[in-house]
C-alpha cells in the first residue's frame, strides 16, 4: 500500500530506544531548540506547542473473521494559521496519541517551510492493516470518516494517505464523505485519477526525496555517478526514491522492508525489485541479492542513506553503525535529536524530513488546487511545480544554514517557526514584533517579553 503527504514507505519495525521518551516525544525538541535560538517568548512557545483540536474515539467494527474488533482512531489538528489543516491518515498498530501529536506539528512546520498554504494535522487508527483483508480496511476507513467528518472540509481539514493507506483508501473516504455532504473531490488528496486525483501524485514524495538528494550532492560536492545508495523502507516513497536516484546515477546496494533486508554490491535494479514485490515475492528472495539483517543494512559502505520507514530508526543505538555522507529523510522523524547531533559532529549532511519528504504535500496542494478549480494539470506541469517549490525551499534553507552556521534541520525549523509566527501576528492572534534571531543584534532575544497570545 502506498502513502502520501508525509508518508514513509512501509512499516519497518522500529529498533528499541530509550523507553523513557518515545521518538515522537523527542521530535518536539527540534521545535523547542529552534524557538530558543530565535528567542521566542515563553507564552508564544506555549501557544505553538498546543494543538487546536484533538479527537480520540473508538472504532468498533465487525471484521471478516466474524468478530467485533474495537480500534482507537485519532485526528489531531495542530495549527491552521496559514491555511486549512493538512495531514495524512495512517493505519498501523503502533499509532497512538503521542505519535499523532508529533506528526501533526511536523506538518505545520513542513507546510510553512515549503510555502504551501496549509496548517498541520495527522490522524490514524491503531489497526494491524498489513494483516487485514481489503474489505476490513474499507470498513475501518468508512467508520473513521463517520467519526471525523464534522471537523473536515475542503477549507477546514484535508486528509491524505500515509502508512498502510493509499489512493483506494482515499476513494472510500471520499465516497463516505459524499454520502453526508455531496460529491466533494477536494475533501481528500492522494485520490485515484478516476476520482479527480492528480497526475504525479503517487511518486511525488519519492520524487521530492530524489530532488533533495541531487541538491544535497551538489552542496557537499558528491558526484552521484556510481554513488552507493541504501534505502531503508522499500515501499511507495523508498521505491520511487530508489528508482529516481538510480536515474541520477546512484547504485542501489541495499534495501529493506518489513520482511527483511538485502545487499548486492553490484547494484539492485529497483524496477525489477518493485515487480518482484508486486508479484508477491519476499524481498529476501530477490534473485542475486544477499539477505542481511536490518542492522547490517546500516553498516554497509555507502554514500547515500534514505530512511523511508517509520520514525526513530536512527537513534543512539544505531547512529554509530551508519556509514554514509548524505542522509535524505524520506520518513517522518527517522532521526532522534541525539543521533542528529552525532551525525552533524561526523560531518554527515542530513536533509531533514520537513524538507526532504515535502514533495507529497506539495503535490497534494496541486491536487487540492485543481479540485477547487475543477480542472486538471498535465503531469509535466505538476512535476515542474514540485521541482520549483522544493528547489526554492532547499535554497532558502541552505542559505540560512550557511549564513548562521546552523545545520540544515536547524535552519529549516527556524524558517518554519518564523513563518507560522508571522501568520499568527498577521491574523492578530499574537501581538508584538516579528520574531528575530537573538544573534542578529536583539539583546532581548527576538520576541519581546511584552508579546503575548491574544485572548478572546
Phi, psi and omega per residue, in radians:
X1 nan 2.562 -3.013
X2 -1.616 -3.119 -3.121
X3 -2.492 3.017 -2.994
X4 -2.393 -1.912 -2.921
X5 -0.811 -0.930 -2.973
X6 -2.012 -0.371 3.094
X7 -0.205 1.910 2.770
X8 -1.238 2.894 -3.023
X9 -1.556 -0.459 3.097
X10 -2.704 -3.024 -3.025
X11 -1.862 0.788 3.066
X12 -0.946 2.320 -3.070
X13 -1.110 2.509 3.109
X14 -1.385 2.439 2.991
X15 -1.219 2.733 -3.125
X16 -1.170 2.510 3.064
X17 -2.282 -3.069 -3.142
X18 -0.949 2.020 -3.099
X19 -1.151 -0.228 -3.140
X20 -1.227 -0.578 -3.138
X21 -2.429 2.261 3.103
X22 -1.359 2.911 3.103
X23 -1.065 -0.603 -3.135
X24 -1.135 -0.747 3.114
X25 -1.147 -0.655 3.141
X26 -1.210 -0.561 -3.062
X27 -1.084 -0.444 3.109
X28 -1.094 -0.409 -3.121
X29 -1.025 -0.550 -3.121
X30 -1.088 -0.743 3.067
X31 -1.135 -0.801 -3.088
X32 -1.041 -0.750 -3.130
X33 -1.163 -0.697 3.110
X34 -1.116 -0.769 3.130
X35 -1.085 -0.648 3.107
X36 -1.146 -0.804 3.135
X37 -1.107 -0.626 -3.120
X38 -1.393 -0.193 -3.122
X39 1.244 0.605 -3.139
X40 -1.237 2.315 -3.112
X41 -1.068 2.645 -3.054
X42 -1.009 -0.722 -3.082
X43 -1.221 -0.504 3.086
X44 -1.280 -0.709 3.067
X45 -1.037 -0.732 -3.139
X46 -1.080 -0.730 3.089
X47 -1.056 -0.755 -3.098
X48 -1.291 -0.376 3.080
X49 -1.282 -0.605 -3.000
X50 -1.349 2.592 3.071
X51 -1.552 2.564 3.086
X52 -1.172 -0.745 -3.127
X53 -2.672 2.485 3.056
X54 -2.260 2.227 3.039
X55 -2.025 2.284 3.007
X56 -2.365 2.254 -2.980
X57 -2.685 2.800 3.108
X58 -1.530 2.601 3.061
X59 -2.232 1.591 3.098
X60 -1.510 2.154 -3.122
X61 -2.430 2.476 2.991
X62 -1.530 1.978 -3.078
X63 -1.616 3.138 -3.025
X64 -1.187 -0.206 3.073
X65 -1.435 0.021 3.102
X66 1.478 -0.005 -3.095
X67 -1.827 2.737 3.028
X68 -1.503 2.184 3.088
X69 -2.018 2.442 3.123
X70 -2.069 1.988 3.112
X71 -1.869 2.943 3.078
X72 -1.967 2.289 3.110
X73 -1.909 2.711 -3.111
X74 -2.418 2.542 2.861
X75 -2.538 2.009 -3.115
X76 -1.937 2.214 3.045
X77 -1.941 1.956 -3.030
X78 -1.428 -1.297 3.121
X79 -2.443 2.325 3.105
X80 -2.027 0.596 -3.058
X81 -1.223 -0.497 -3.087
X82 -1.784 0.008 -3.130
X83 2.680 -3.044 -3.128
X84 -1.009 2.649 3.066
X85 -1.101 2.554 -3.113
X86 -2.543 2.306 3.101
X87 3.029 2.764 -3.032
X88 -1.369 2.976 3.024
X89 -2.130 2.132 -3.131
X90 -1.980 2.529 3.038
X91 -1.948 1.852 -3.115
X92 -2.784 2.442 -3.048
X93 -1.130 -0.332 3.120
X94 -1.606 0.016 3.096
X95 -1.094 2.279 3.133
X96 -2.597 -3.106 -3.065
X97 -1.151 -0.761 -3.101
X98 -1.101 -0.762 3.125
X99 -1.107 -0.772 -3.118
X100 -1.101 -0.698 3.095
X101 -1.084 -0.824 -3.107
X102 -1.094 -0.733 -3.100
X103 -1.271 -0.541 3.069
X104 -1.125 -0.793 3.096
X105 -1.094 -0.702 3.119
X106 -1.001 -0.677 3.125
X107 -1.181 -0.604 3.071
X108 -1.032 -0.838 -3.114
X109 -1.225 -0.660 -3.109
X110 -1.116 -0.853 -3.117
X111 -1.140 -0.605 3.096
X112 -1.180 -0.731 -3.100
X113 -1.084 -0.776 -3.066
X114 -1.571 -0.064 2.983
X115 1.387 0.460 3.020
X116 -1.658 2.562 -2.941
X117 -1.458 1.106 3.138
X118 -2.289 2.840 2.902
X119 -1.780 -2.864 -3.057
X120 -2.063 2.373 3.080
X121 -2.582 2.926 3.039
X122 -2.826 2.629 3.102
X123 -2.628 3.071 3.112
X124 2.991 3.097 3.113
X125 -2.352 2.390 -3.093
X126 -1.475 0.931 -3.135
X127 -1.855 2.651 3.122
X128 -1.437 1.243 -2.972
X129 -1.006 -0.606 -3.120
X130 -1.114 -0.323 -3.132
X131 -1.891 0.138 -3.090
X132 -1.806 2.597 3.050
X133 -1.222 2.772 -3.118
X134 -1.029 -0.703 -3.129
X135 -1.122 -0.536 3.104
X136 -1.260 -0.699 3.096
X137 -1.123 -0.621 3.095
X138 -1.137 -0.745 3.108
X139 -1.041 -0.750 -3.121
X140 -1.160 -0.744 -3.134
X141 -1.075 -0.783 -3.123
X142 -1.186 -0.668 3.092
X143 -1.139 -0.646 3.099
X144 -1.086 -0.825 -3.141
X145 -1.061 -0.669 3.121
X146 -1.037 -0.548 -3.091
X147 -1.475 -0.436 -3.020
X148 -1.977 -0.103 -3.014
X149 -0.996 -0.498 -3.077
X150 -1.155 -0.392 -3.131
X151 -1.859 0.074 -3.139
X152 -1.751 2.973 3.082
X153 2.790 2.680 -3.110
X154 -1.030 -0.391 3.091
X155 -1.997 0.227 -3.118
X156 -2.149 -0.953 -3.080
X157 -2.794 2.128 -3.051
X158 -2.083 1.836 3.126
X159 -1.260 2.990 3.114
X160 -2.696 2.996 3.087
X161 -1.228 2.860 3.059
X162 -2.702 -2.572 -3.114
X163 -1.058 2.261 3.069
X164 1.093 0.315 2.961
X165 -2.237 2.709 -3.029
X166 -2.645 -2.895 -3.121
X167 -1.028 -0.691 3.126
X168 -1.109 -0.708 3.081
X169 -1.023 -0.738 3.120
X170 -1.135 -0.586 3.074
X171 -1.096 -0.717 3.098
X172 -1.135 -0.747 -3.135
X173 -1.128 -0.735 3.100
X174 -1.044 -0.782 -3.131
X175 -1.120 -0.732 -3.134
X176 -1.157 -0.722 3.063
X177 -1.056 -0.741 -3.098
X178 -1.092 -0.513 3.111
X179 -1.125 -0.450 -3.106
X180 -1.742 -0.565 -2.962
X181 -2.208 -0.056 -3.060
X182 1.606 2.841 -3.068
X183 -1.110 2.065 -3.031
X184 -2.433 1.484 -3.074
X185 -0.973 -0.558 -3.060
X186 -1.337 0.051 -3.118
X187 -1.268 -0.464 3.068
X188 -2.439 2.756 3.002
X189 -2.083 2.965 -3.045
X190 1.385 0.453 -3.086
X191 -1.414 2.882 2.968
X192 -1.100 2.653 3.109
X193 -1.029 -0.571 -3.136
X194 -1.140 -0.318 3.117
X195 -1.989 0.591 3.050
X196 1.232 0.590 2.930
X197 -1.259 3.125 -3.073
X198 -1.900 2.465 2.940
X199 -1.025 2.508 3.106
X200 1.439 0.000 -3.060
X201 -1.264 -0.718 -3.045
X202 -1.046 -0.733 -3.084
X203 -1.683 0.122 -2.970
X204 -1.062 -0.799 -3.094
X205 -1.183 -0.766 3.087
X206 -1.114 -0.651 3.088
X207 -1.121 -0.710 3.102
X208 -1.087 -0.689 3.086
X209 -1.059 -0.772 -3.138
X210 -1.142 -0.684 3.087
X211 -1.080 -0.745 3.112
X212 -1.176 -0.628 3.077
X213 -1.051 -0.775 -3.135
X214 -1.091 -0.755 3.112
X215 -1.163 -0.694 -3.139
X216 -1.138 -0.701 3.121
X217 -1.074 -0.707 3.082
X218 -1.125 -0.633 -3.111
X219 -1.168 -0.592 -3.094
X220 -1.791 -0.009 3.120
X221 1.307 0.535 3.122
X222 -1.706 2.125 3.020
X223 -1.320 2.283 -3.078
X224 -1.501 -0.202 3.129
X225 -1.170 1.853 -3.115
X226 1.540 -0.017 3.134
X227 -1.100 2.339 -3.099
X228 -1.417 2.304 -3.048
X229 -2.179 2.416 3.065
X230 -2.145 2.301 -3.137
X231 -2.067 2.041 3.078
X232 -1.728 1.905 -3.079
X233 1.846 1.305 -3.051
X234 -1.560 1.112 3.036
X235 -1.859 -2.491 -3.111
X236 -1.036 -0.987 -3.080
X237 -1.153 -0.866 -3.090
X238 -1.092 -0.709 -3.105
X239 -1.196 -0.711 3.109
X240 -1.216 -0.670 3.077
X241 -1.073 -0.700 3.128
X242 -1.144 -0.802 -3.129
X243 -1.083 -0.792 -3.122
X244 -1.296 -0.543 3.057
X245 -1.123 -0.698 3.092
X246 -1.126 -0.646 3.086
X247 -1.131 -0.447 3.072
X248 -1.370 -0.172 3.125
X249 2.045 -0.142 -3.114
X250 -1.191 2.770 3.052
X251 -2.020 2.036 -3.134
X252 -1.335 1.944 -3.086
X253 -1.868 -0.175 3.134
X254 -2.733 2.546 3.121
X255 -2.691 2.729 3.124
X256 -2.607 2.779 2.907
X257 -2.542 -2.860 -3.040
X258 -1.124 -0.351 -3.088
X259 -1.585 -0.188 -3.135
X260 2.608 -2.906 -3.088
X261 -2.421 2.698 3.130
X262 -2.380 2.806 -3.137
X263 -2.500 2.390 3.002
X264 -2.604 1.884 -3.094
X265 -1.114 -0.355 3.129
X266 -1.351 -0.349 -3.136
X267 2.040 2.376 3.095
X268 -1.810 2.285 3.103
X269 -1.385 1.898 -3.070
X270 -1.126 -0.547 3.105
X271 -1.141 -0.766 3.099
X272 -1.123 -0.693 -3.140
X273 -1.142 -0.693 3.081
X274 -1.044 -0.798 3.136
X275 -1.132 -0.695 3.133
X276 -1.051 -0.780 -3.135
X277 -1.237 -0.659 3.136
X278 -1.129 -0.493 3.126
X279 -1.482 0.095 3.071
X280 1.676 0.079 3.131
X281 -1.345 2.691 3.058
X282 -1.470 2.584 -3.140
X283 -1.073 -0.566 -3.117
X284 -1.299 -0.152 3.103
X285 -1.759 0.125 -3.123
X286 -1.108 2.203 -3.045
X287 -1.056 2.317 3.029
X288 1.569 -0.195 -3.121
X289 -1.815 2.661 -3.139
X290 -1.650 2.159 3.054
X291 -1.149 2.348 3.099
X292 -2.362 2.992 3.119
X293 -1.449 2.779 3.067
X294 -1.013 -0.571 3.108
X295 -1.183 -0.711 3.130
X296 -1.152 -0.503 3.115
X297 -1.026 -0.765 -3.139
X298 -1.137 -0.508 -3.033
X299 -1.506 -0.061 3.122
X300 -1.107 2.536 3.038
X301 -1.286 2.098 -3.121
X302 -2.791 2.884 3.138
X303 -1.743 -0.565 -3.022
X304 -2.158 2.182 3.081
X305 -2.064 2.234 3.129
X306 -2.094 1.733 3.030
X307 -1.385 2.055 -3.081
X308 -2.294 0.579 3.138
X309 -1.934 -2.204 -3.110
X310 -1.709 3.101 -3.110
X311 -1.298 2.717 2.999
X312 1.339 0.276 -3.079
X313 -1.362 -0.434 3.030
X314 -1.794 1.789 -3.043
X315 -2.376 -2.982 -3.069
X316 -1.050 -0.468 -3.092
X317 -1.557 -0.267 -3.064
X318 -2.029 -0.335 -2.985
X319 -1.091 -0.602 -3.107
X320 -1.239 -0.320 3.122
X321 -1.417 -0.328 -2.999
X322 -1.313 2.244 -3.078
X323 -2.176 1.555 -3.113
X324 -2.734 2.992 3.087
X325 -1.824 -0.495 -3.090
X326 -2.304 2.365 2.973
X327 -2.054 2.195 3.074
X328 -2.062 1.953 -2.945
X329 -1.437 1.698 3.073
X330 -1.358 -0.426 3.117
X331 -1.562 2.931 3.018
X332 -1.576 2.206 3.073
X333 1.062 0.694 -3.105
X334 -1.299 -0.308 -3.032
X335 -2.070 2.166 3.101
X336 -1.323 2.754 -3.118
X337 -0.986 -0.724 3.134
X338 -1.113 -0.733 3.111
X339 -1.173 -0.623 3.117
X340 -1.079 -0.743 3.101
X341 -1.107 -0.696 3.134
X342 -1.112 -0.710 3.109
X343 -1.135 -0.718 3.137
X344 -1.096 -0.720 -3.140
X345 -1.119 -0.516 3.126
X346 -1.505 -0.058 3.129
X347 1.408 0.307 3.090
X348 -1.368 2.256 -3.106
X349 -1.503 1.988 -3.080
X350 -1.890 2.142 2.989
X351 -1.620 1.949 -2.976
X352 -1.248 2.780 -3.072
X353 -0.992 -0.684 -3.059
X354 -1.185 -0.181 3.019
X355 -1.899 -0.881 -2.982
X356 -1.126 -0.688 -3.084
X357 -1.812 0.361 3.139
X358 -1.354 -0.085 3.113
X359 -1.005 -0.597 3.141
X360 -1.110 -0.823 -3.098
X361 -1.316 -0.468 3.064
X362 -1.126 -0.807 3.138
X363 -1.337 -0.435 2.964
X364 -1.084 -0.685 3.049
X365 -1.066 -0.752 3.101
X366 -1.044 -0.752 3.130
X367 -1.119 -0.790 3.125
X368 -1.053 -0.774 3.136
X369 -1.116 -0.719 3.095
X370 -1.087 -0.750 -3.132
X371 -1.112 -0.750 -3.129
X372 -1.113 -0.587 -3.114
X373 -1.618 -0.077 3.136
X374 0.991 0.907 3.076
X375 -2.541 3.042 3.125
X376 -2.397 2.268 3.096
X377 -1.549 2.663 3.056
X378 -1.240 2.732 -3.086
X379 -1.048 -0.654 3.115
X380 -1.088 -0.634 3.102
X381 -1.162 -0.740 3.134
X382 -1.098 -0.812 -3.127
X383 -1.118 -0.631 3.123
X384 -1.169 -0.712 3.103
X385 -1.124 -0.680 3.096
X386 -1.088 -0.850 -3.112
X387 -1.087 -0.724 -3.139
X388 -1.135 -0.819 -3.083
X389 -1.166 -0.804 -3.107
X390 -1.251 -0.645 3.116
X391 -1.104 -0.705 3.094
X392 -1.122 -0.755 3.142
X393 -1.119 -0.711 3.113
X394 -1.094 -0.781 -3.114
X395 -1.117 -0.744 3.117
X396 -1.089 -0.720 -3.120
X397 -1.218 -0.730 3.119
X398 -1.116 -0.736 3.116
X399 -1.079 -0.750 3.119
X400 -1.114 -0.726 -3.141
X401 -1.061 -0.790 -3.119
X402 -1.220 -0.670 -3.085
X403 -1.230 -0.495 -3.051
X404 -1.959 0.019 -3.083
X405 1.010 0.631 3.062
X406 -1.711 2.852 2.934
X407 -1.257 2.909 3.126
X408 -1.087 -0.647 3.131
X409 -1.169 -0.767 3.128
X410 -1.062 -0.773 3.129
X411 -1.120 -0.710 -3.118
X412 -1.090 -0.788 3.138
X413 -1.163 -0.660 3.118
X414 -1.095 -0.787 3.112
X415 -1.052 -0.811 -3.089
X416 -1.111 -0.796 -3.125
X417 -1.116 -0.734 3.100
X418 -1.021 -0.760 -3.086
X419 -1.187 -0.648 3.100
X420 -1.189 -0.723 3.096
X421 -1.112 -0.700 3.092
X422 -1.034 -0.742 3.129
X423 -1.128 -0.694 3.124
X424 -1.124 -0.674 3.113
X425 -1.200 -0.731 -3.134
X426 -1.095 -0.561 3.107
X427 -1.365 -0.294 -3.041
X428 1.541 0.138 3.111
X429 -1.262 -0.626 3.085
X430 -2.011 2.565 3.037
X431 -1.886 2.808 3.040
X432 1.898 -3.118 -3.079
X433 -1.308 2.870 3.064
X434 -1.122 2.522 3.117
X435 -1.087 2.499 -3.128
X436 -2.542 2.341 3.140
X437 -0.976 2.392 -3.118
X438 -1.085 -0.534 -3.092
X439 -1.404 0.124 3.053
X440 -1.743 0.309 2.978
X441 1.892 0.040 3.140
X442 -1.630 1.855 -3.070
X443 -1.132 -0.359 -3.141
X444 -1.484 -0.138 3.045
X445 1.520 0.736 2.991
X446 1.653 -1.977 -3.096
X447 -1.242 2.142 -3.067
X448 -1.145 2.729 -3.065
X449 -1.097 -0.476 -3.108
X450 -1.358 -0.169 3.090
X451 -1.142 2.544 -3.106
X452 -2.691 2.769 3.000
X453 -1.246 2.274 -3.132
X454 -1.264 2.233 -3.106
X455 -1.772 2.238 3.048
X456 1.369 nan nan
